[in-house]
Amino acid sequence: MPSDHLPEIGRPAGELLAELARLRDADLPVRGGQVTAYVYDTGREAVHDLAATAYAEMLEVNCLDPTAFPSVVALERQIVGAVADRLGGGSGVFTSGGTESIMLAVKAARDAHPVDGRPEIVLPATAHPAFHKAAHYLGLEVVHVPVDASFRADPAGTAAALSPRTVLVVASAPSYPHGVMDPVPEIAAIAASAGVRCHVDACVGGWVLPWLRDTGRDVPPFDLSVPGVTSLSCDLHKYGYAPKGASVVLFADESLRRHAYFASAGWPGYTVINAGVQSSRSAGPLGAAWATLNAIGAQGYRDLAGNAMRTAERLIAGVAEIPGLRVLGRPVVPLVAVTSDDPSLDVFVIADEARSRGWFFQPQLSYQGIPPNLHFTLTGVSDIDALLTALADATKAARAAGPPDVPSGLVEALATLDLDTVDDAGFAALLASVGVDLSNGGDPEMATVNAVLNALPPATREELLIRFLSALYT
């Protein structure tokens, strides 16, 4: 029987693999396109199988010391070189994902530009939370810049936000929530004129925008070829279709890349020099990313990008035919956000209804006047006819069900609750009172929880989310 205790005698491989398969039963599917977030599927099984084989081949190779494992250097040079070739040049680092890429870009900017007092990073309101995480870890202060009615960062607001303590300005290409591009050339020029570095977050767009441009689509300038852009992050485990985690951070100047590194000689042990946040790490993702990039090739990426964008455009057109729904902004990549203008039609209920029909539509909470919405990441395997049918059916059911029934006074109680007085068991009981059972990893019916979170200020949301995660793993 499964146990939280380590077995005295090792269990048979077949039994362990069977248990893994059983545990996966409740997971969202990673193939087929019915999960419109988190996973990216080429629909090319041979590519995925090759990546898994390459991952296993490099699994036990340790990236900690590239002089011990020269294959790490060879693979990383090829991957970073291929990304730089498409994104304006520079040199870079292969990382575990967008958050680590962003962390290194923020560290490099901070270390390359010492200031008096606490350094600042200027972010549009739509910037990814990874920048907030990097600022939190690295001791920077976040200065927010508003976005306009189309959800693009405001250059004038960026200029006004600069101070003698600014070390980095950020633009998104595109921002994740709505798939729209910030005005990168304008923002980069403002940063350059102030002697400040500019990072472009192309984690989600970096490996789809160049291929869309190749197919003849109008893609605004955004990469290291833009004057003033000093670093850029691009995830290969998104539209590069490599297994997690695979990302690249590029630096226009190799001296800036060196500021991302960490070295320590203050102990009597082995030499410590790290290009990334992690020290020991498997070269599995590196091998898998290299195999994936080379197996798909440039023409393959053009085809996948074109298919995904056509799917997104069909979704946008289809949403216009569903009463009460509309698309936010004008996406330039296959990311689409859909909101409701009908008070009787709640997007969180739509998400639950879709989940009951085998689809996952990612809920996004309201923020600074941007309404709550559902996020869709489309790929070349997304079955748009089936997706639109599921969306229409879920919308019809949500309209019939009405908005979630939030217990009277719950929002007010949570807003004033001292969470330090509640242990994890007590918090789990609180969640159970609104229909969320954590005993099996959480209940997929989350409309009430999302409605409650949506009614609370961001700081309170964060406190509750931390408690949710703690209770979930307890």
C-alpha positions, 0 to 999 in steps of 0.5 A: 500500500502507498505510504508516506514512509520510506519502505524498508525494502525497495518496491518493484519497478512495475508497482511504482510505475503503476502507482505513478500512472494512478496518481496521474489520473487526476492530472490535466492532459498534456497532449491534445490541446484541451488544456489552454495553459501550462502545456505546449503540444506540437502534435508531433509524437516523434518529436516528443519521444525524441525529447524524452530520449534525449532528456534521459541520455543527459539526465545524470550529467551535472551542469555544475561543472562544465569542465567535467562535462564538455557536452554541457558547453557544446549543447548550450553554445548551440542552443543560445547561438540559435536563439541569438541568431533569431533575436538580434544577437548577443550572448546568453545563458540557458536556464530552467525557465522564464523566472530564472532568466528574468532573475538573472537579467535583474541581477545583472542590471542591479550589479552593473549599475550600483546606486545610492539606496535601494535600486528600482525596477520600472514595470508595466502593470501587465509585467509577469510576476517573475519580476516581482519575485526577482525584486523580492529576492534581490532587494529591489523596489518595484515601480509600476507604470500604467497601461493604456486602454489596449493594455500596452505599457505607457511610454510617458508613464515609463519616463515619469517613473525613472529616478536616480535609483532606476537600474532596469526598465521592462517591456513585454513582447507580448505580455502574457495576460492579453497577448499584446505587445508593449511599445518596445522601441519607445520604451527602450529609447527612454531607458537608453536616454537615461542611461538605464538598461532595458529588458524585454520579456519575450518568454512567451513570445520570443520563439513564436514572433520571429516565425510569424514574421517569417510567414509575412505577418506584421511583427513590431520590433522587439528584440536585441536589434532594437537600440536600447534593449540590453537583455531579453528572455525567451522560453523554449518550453513554451512555443519552442515546444521543449520539455520543461524547463528550458529558457534562454536569457540573452544580453546585448553586451557580454560584460552584462552577461558576466554580471549575471554570473555568481562565483565564490572562493570563500571556502576550502571546497571545490570551485564554485562558479554558476551561470544560473541560480541553481548549482547542481542541475541535470542536463536533461532539459538541455539535451531535450531542448537541443533535440527538440529545436533541431528536430523541428527546424526553422520550417517546422517552427514557421508551420507551428506558429502559423497554425497556432496564430490562425487558430487564435484568430478563429477563436477571436472571431468565434468569441464575437458570436457568443453573446456576452463575451468579448476579447480583451486587446488585440493579440499579436501572438496566439494568446487570447483573453476573453471577458464577460460584459454581462453581470449575469455571466461569470467567467469563473463559472464558465471555467468550471463548466468547461472543466466539467466538459474536459477543458481547462480555461485559465481564470485571470483575476481583475487588476487595476480596472482590467476585468476578470477573464479567461486566458487561452494559449493556443497551439497548432494542435488546438481543435478550434471547432471543439474549443468553440463548442465547449466555450459556447456550451460552458457559457450557456450553462454558466448563464443558467447557473448564474454567478457563484454563491459567495457566503454572506460576509465571507469577503469582509471576514477574510479581508480582516482575518489575522491569518497568523492565528489560523493553522493549515488545518484550520485554513483547510476547514475554511476552504471546505466551507466554500466547497474546496476539498484539499484531501485529494489535491483540490476540487476543480470547482473553483468559481466561488474561490476565484470570486472571493479572491477577485473581490479582495485587494492584491495583497490579501489575495497573496496572503490567501494564496500562500496559505492555500499552497501551505495547506495543500502540501500539508 
